[in-house]
Amino acid sequence: MKVEAVTTASGYRRPFFSAGHLSPPLRPLSPSGSWRPLRGSSRLVSKAWGVAVRASAERGRGFLSGWDEKPYELLPGGRIAYLDEQDVVTFLDPPKELIPLDPSSYNPSAYLWKKIGEIPEERRHRLLHLLQPRLITRAWEIAGTRFEDAMLAKKTASPMLSGATESTTLVEYYNCRTSGGPQSISWMKSFKKAIFCDSSLRIYGRFYGESVMARITSSSKPLYFVVKQVKEVMATEQPCDLAYEFGDGLWNLNERPEGFPKPEKHPHPFDDEVIVYARYIGPGVLVGQAWQEGKELQQLPQKLCKEILMVKDYFKS
């Protein structure tokens, strides 16, 4: 494998791999002259894997220790780019000048899970703004490789969603984003999700909008669903972890979190056998696909919107 160096505009040098595969991502040369795997928070410069080395290192002034690096980079205009979040973005959207990792040599979902786990809980919501729709779709695809490994398949993004908690008072809140769908559900571009369980430990949830008008609509037409552990998406037979089944909306919810409205019949299209299938991709983070499967036997399932990114709100939960 040929290793060269590329100098960035900010005066850093990063490794450039012109042949072979990079597995796992590597740090620059250590003082002993060997390449070593990334550990902890990794530094990203110009959306490239690896930790940058200052150009002065070549002049004998030593190497920049990974433990001395700041968790962010200052951008023009004073904006801050947190490196852990940028690691996730770069992994989903690798720069063209780097050869992608060989999928047969590692499980990409394991690496994605690790990088999401390295983002502090209070900053994970930033992924909602950093990941474009095509990268959310890419995250869904990568999450599918988790099911190829028995140990990875047992991981869960939430004790409540996996049924591991018995609390009837705890509510988990999530911020969600998709590229939207039909005009009737345009509010789904940015919305919230709440997960809770009743005394029988059956898990329920609801979607609701963020705007004032969406909240007013949500109070009269609350979109409740029941959470089920399922193994595959019905329309595609692809693996998944969960299904949010909306049904007709008239769930027997006598036990609801304080302030939650009573169930009402779902508006269209949620009254037409809508199911959101979800995959865990990291601690507190899921990606889902919404399908309108239809009540009629001859009706073909169709996707309701693009893939949905769901990130736990640790401030509210």
C-alpha positions as CSV (number, residue, x, y, z in Angstrom):
1,M,0.0,0.0,0.0
2,K,1.4,3.4,-1.0
3,V,1.1,6.1,1.6
4,E,1.6,9.8,0.7
5,A,0.7,13.0,2.5
6,V,-1.6,15.8,1.5
7,T,-1.3,19.3,3.0
8,T,-4.5,21.1,3.8
9,A,-5.2,24.8,3.7
10,S,-5.0,25.0,7.5
11,G,-1.4,23.8,7.5
12,Y,-2.1,20.2,8.5
13,R,-0.9,17.1,6.7
14,R,-3.1,14.0,6.4
15,P,-2.4,10.5,5.2
16,F,-3.4,9.7,1.6
17,F,-3.9,6.1,0.6
18,S,-3.4,5.6,-3.1
19,A,-3.8,1.8,-3.1
20,G,-5.1,-0.9,-1.0
21,H,-7.7,-0.7,1.8
22,L,-7.8,1.2,5.0
23,S,-9.2,-1.1,7.7
24,P,-9.7,0.2,10.4
25,P,-9.0,3.9,9.9
26,L,-5.4,4.7,11.0
27,R,-3.7,7.5,12.8
28,P,-0.5,9.0,11.5
29,L,2.9,7.5,12.2
30,S,3.9,7.2,15.8
31,P,7.4,8.2,16.9
32,S,8.3,4.5,16.6
33,G,7.5,4.7,12.9
34,S,4.4,2.5,12.9
35,W,0.8,3.2,11.9
36,R,-1.7,2.7,14.7
37,P,-5.5,2.5,14.8
38,L,-7.7,5.4,15.9
39,R,-8.6,5.6,19.6
40,G,-11.1,7.8,21.2
41,S,-12.0,11.1,19.5
42,S,-10.5,11.3,16.0
43,R,-9.5,14.5,14.2
44,L,-11.0,15.2,10.8
45,V,-9.5,17.7,8.4
46,S,-11.2,18.3,5.0
47,K,-13.5,15.3,5.6
48,A,-10.7,12.8,5.6
49,W,-10.2,9.8,7.8
50,G,-7.4,9.9,10.4
51,V,-5.9,12.5,12.6
52,A,-4.0,15.4,11.0
53,V,-0.3,16.0,11.7
54,R,1.0,19.5,11.8
55,A,3.3,20.3,9.0
56,S,5.9,21.3,11.6
57,A,6.2,17.7,12.5
58,E,8.3,17.2,9.4
59,R,10.7,19.8,10.7
60,G,11.5,17.7,13.7
61,R,9.2,19.3,16.2
62,G,7.4,16.1,17.0
63,F,3.9,14.7,16.5
64,L,0.6,15.9,17.8
65,S,-0.7,13.5,20.4
66,G,-4.3,12.3,19.9
67,W,-4.8,12.9,23.7
68,D,-3.9,16.5,23.3
69,E,-6.4,17.2,20.5
70,K,-9.4,19.4,21.0
71,P,-12.8,17.8,20.4
72,Y,-13.6,20.5,17.8
73,E,-12.2,22.6,14.9
74,L,-12.7,26.3,14.5
75,L,-14.1,27.1,11.0
76,P,-14.0,30.4,9.2
77,G,-16.5,32.8,10.7
78,G,-16.0,31.3,14.2
79,R,-18.2,28.3,13.7
80,I,-17.3,25.1,15.5
81,A,-17.2,21.7,13.9
82,Y,-17.2,18.9,16.5
83,L,-14.9,16.1,15.3
84,D,-16.8,13.2,16.6
85,E,-19.9,14.2,14.7
86,Q,-17.8,14.9,11.6
87,D,-16.4,11.3,11.9
88,V,-19.9,10.0,11.4
89,V,-20.6,12.2,8.5
90,T,-17.3,11.3,6.8
91,F,-17.8,7.6,7.3
92,L,-21.2,7.8,5.6
93,D,-19.9,10.1,2.9
94,P,-16.2,9.3,2.4
95,P,-14.1,11.8,0.4
96,K,-13.4,10.6,-3.2
97,E,-9.6,10.8,-2.8
98,L,-9.7,8.0,-0.2
99,I,-10.3,4.4,-1.1
100,P,-13.3,3.0,0.9
101,L,-12.8,0.4,3.5
102,D,-13.2,-3.2,2.2
103,P,-16.7,-4.3,3.5
104,S,-15.6,-7.9,3.6
105,S,-12.8,-7.2,6.1
106,Y,-15.0,-5.6,8.8
107,N,-18.6,-4.8,9.7
108,P,-19.4,-1.2,8.9
109,S,-22.3,-1.1,11.4
110,A,-19.9,-1.9,14.2
111,Y,-17.7,1.1,13.3
112,L,-20.7,3.4,12.9
113,W,-22.1,2.3,16.3
114,K,-18.7,3.0,17.9
115,K,-18.4,6.5,16.4
116,I,-22.0,7.5,17.4
117,G,-21.2,6.2,20.9
118,E,-18.2,8.5,21.1
119,I,-20.4,11.6,20.6
120,P,-21.5,12.9,24.0
121,E,-25.2,12.4,24.6
122,E,-25.9,16.1,24.8
123,R,-24.5,16.6,21.3
124,R,-26.0,13.7,19.4
125,H,-28.9,15.9,18.3
126,R,-26.4,17.6,15.9
127,L,-26.6,14.6,13.6
128,L,-30.1,15.7,12.7
129,H,-28.7,18.8,11.0
130,L,-25.4,17.3,9.7
131,L,-26.9,14.2,7.9
132,Q,-28.5,15.0,4.6
133,P,-31.3,12.7,3.4
134,R,-29.0,10.6,1.2
135,L,-26.8,10.0,4.2
136,I,-29.8,9.0,6.4
137,T,-30.6,6.5,3.6
138,R,-26.9,5.3,3.7
139,A,-27.2,4.9,7.5
140,W,-30.2,2.6,7.0
141,E,-28.2,0.5,4.5
142,I,-25.2,0.2,6.8
143,A,-27.4,-0.6,9.8
144,G,-28.6,-3.6,7.9
145,T,-25.1,-5.2,8.1
146,R,-25.5,-5.4,11.9
147,F,-27.7,-8.4,11.5
148,E,-24.9,-10.3,9.8
149,D,-23.1,-10.6,13.2
150,A,-24.9,-12.4,16.1
151,M,-23.3,-10.2,18.7
152,L,-24.0,-7.0,17.0
153,A,-27.6,-8.0,16.3
154,K,-28.2,-8.1,20.1
155,K,-27.2,-4.4,20.6
156,T,-30.0,-2.0,21.4
157,A,-30.3,1.8,21.2
158,S,-32.8,2.0,24.0
159,P,-33.6,-0.2,27.0
160,M,-37.3,0.9,26.8
161,L,-37.7,0.1,23.1
162,S,-36.1,-3.3,23.7
163,G,-38.5,-4.0,26.6
164,A,-35.7,-4.1,29.1
165,T,-37.3,-1.5,31.4
166,E,-40.3,-1.9,33.6
167,S,-40.9,1.8,34.3
168,T,-44.5,3.0,33.6
169,T,-43.6,6.7,34.4
170,L,-40.5,7.1,32.2
171,V,-41.0,8.7,28.8
172,E,-38.3,8.7,26.1
173,Y,-38.4,11.6,23.7
174,Y,-36.8,11.7,20.3
175,N,-36.2,14.4,17.7
176,C,-36.8,13.1,14.2
177,R,-36.0,14.2,10.7
178,T,-36.8,13.1,7.2
179,S,-37.0,14.7,3.7
180,G,-40.8,14.8,4.0
181,G,-43.5,13.0,2.1
182,P,-46.9,13.9,0.7
183,Q,-48.2,17.4,1.3
184,S,-50.6,16.1,3.9
185,I,-47.7,15.1,6.1
186,S,-45.2,17.9,5.3
187,W,-44.7,18.4,9.0
188,M,-42.8,15.1,9.1
189,K,-39.7,16.9,7.8
190,S,-39.0,17.7,11.4
191,F,-41.0,16.2,14.2
192,K,-40.8,14.5,17.6
193,K,-41.4,11.0,19.0
194,A,-42.4,9.9,22.5
195,I,-42.1,6.3,23.8
196,F,-43.7,5.0,26.9
197,C,-45.3,1.8,28.4
198,D,-48.4,1.0,30.4
199,S,-48.7,-1.2,33.5
200,S,-48.8,-4.4,31.3
201,L,-45.4,-3.2,30.0
202,R,-46.8,-3.0,26.5
203,I,-44.8,-0.3,24.7
204,Y,-46.5,2.6,22.9
205,G,-45.5,5.8,21.2
206,R,-46.7,8.8,19.3
207,F,-45.5,11.2,16.6
208,Y,-46.2,14.9,16.9
209,G,-45.1,18.0,15.0
210,E,-42.9,20.9,16.3
211,S,-44.7,23.9,14.9
212,V,-47.7,25.5,16.7
213,M,-50.2,24.4,14.1
214,A,-48.7,20.9,14.1
215,R,-49.1,20.7,17.8
216,I,-52.7,21.8,17.7
217,T,-53.4,19.2,15.1
218,S,-51.5,16.6,17.1
219,S,-53.7,17.3,20.2
220,S,-56.9,16.5,18.3
221,K,-55.4,13.8,16.1
222,P,-52.6,12.2,18.2
223,L,-50.7,9.7,16.2
224,Y,-50.3,6.8,18.6
225,F,-48.7,3.5,17.7
226,V,-47.7,0.3,19.4
227,V,-44.1,-0.9,19.3
228,K,-43.4,-4.5,18.3
229,Q,-40.2,-6.5,18.1
230,V,-40.1,-7.7,14.5
231,K,-37.4,-9.2,12.3
232,E,-38.0,-7.9,8.8
233,V,-39.7,-5.2,6.7
234,M,-42.8,-6.8,5.2
235,A,-42.5,-5.2,1.7
236,T,-38.8,-5.9,1.2
237,E,-38.0,-8.7,3.6
238,Q,-35.0,-6.7,4.8
239,P,-34.0,-7.2,8.5
240,C,-35.0,-4.7,11.2
241,D,-35.4,-4.4,15.0
242,L,-38.8,-2.8,15.5
243,A,-42.1,-1.9,14.0
244,Y,-44.3,1.0,14.9
245,E,-47.8,-0.1,14.0
246,F,-50.3,2.8,13.8
247,G,-53.5,0.7,13.2
248,D,-56.6,2.8,13.2
249,G,-55.5,4.9,16.2
250,L,-58.2,3.8,18.6
251,W,-55.8,2.2,21.1
252,N,-57.0,1.3,24.6
253,L,-54.7,3.7,26.3
254,N,-56.2,4.4,29.7
255,E,-52.7,4.9,31.1
256,R,-51.0,7.8,29.3
257,P,-48.2,10.2,30.3
258,E,-49.5,13.4,31.8
259,G,-50.7,15.9,29.2
260,F,-51.0,13.3,26.4
261,P,-54.4,13.4,24.7
262,K,-56.8,10.5,24.5
263,P,-56.5,8.3,21.3
264,E,-58.5,9.3,18.3
265,K,-59.0,7.7,14.9
266,H,-56.0,8.4,12.7
267,P,-56.2,10.9,9.8
268,H,-55.2,9.7,6.3
269,P,-52.8,8.3,5.4
270,F,-52.0,6.9,8.9
271,D,-55.3,5.1,8.9
272,D,-54.2,2.9,6.0
273,E,-52.0,0.4,7.7
274,V,-48.9,2.6,8.2
275,I,-46.0,0.9,9.8
276,V,-42.6,2.5,10.5
277,Y,-39.8,-0.1,10.6
278,A,-36.7,0.9,12.6
279,R,-33.1,-0.2,12.9
280,Y,-30.7,0.7,15.8
281,I,-27.6,2.4,14.5
282,G,-26.0,3.6,17.7
283,P,-26.7,4.5,21.4
284,G,-29.9,6.5,21.4
285,V,-30.1,6.7,17.6
286,L,-32.4,4.9,15.1
287,V,-33.2,5.1,11.5
288,G,-36.5,4.0,10.1
289,Q,-38.6,3.5,7.0
290,A,-42.3,4.4,6.9
291,W,-44.5,2.1,4.8
292,Q,-48.2,2.5,3.8
293,E,-49.1,-1.1,3.4
294,G,-52.8,-0.6,2.8
295,K,-56.0,-2.3,4.0
296,E,-56.9,-3.7,0.6
297,L,-55.5,-7.1,-0.3
298,Q,-54.6,-6.0,-3.8
299,Q,-52.9,-2.8,-2.6
300,L,-49.2,-2.7,-3.0
301,P,-47.1,-1.3,-0.1
302,Q,-45.5,2.0,-0.8
303,K,-43.0,4.1,1.1
304,L,-44.6,7.0,2.9
305,C,-41.5,9.2,2.9
306,K,-37.7,9.0,2.8
307,E,-35.8,7.3,5.6
308,I,-36.3,8.8,9.1
309,L,-33.5,9.7,11.5
310,M,-34.5,9.5,15.2
311,V,-32.2,10.8,17.9
312,K,-33.0,10.6,21.6
313,D,-33.5,13.9,23.4
314,Y,-31.4,13.4,26.5
315,F,-32.4,16.8,27.9
316,K,-36.1,15.9,28.0
317,S,-36.1,12.1,28.6
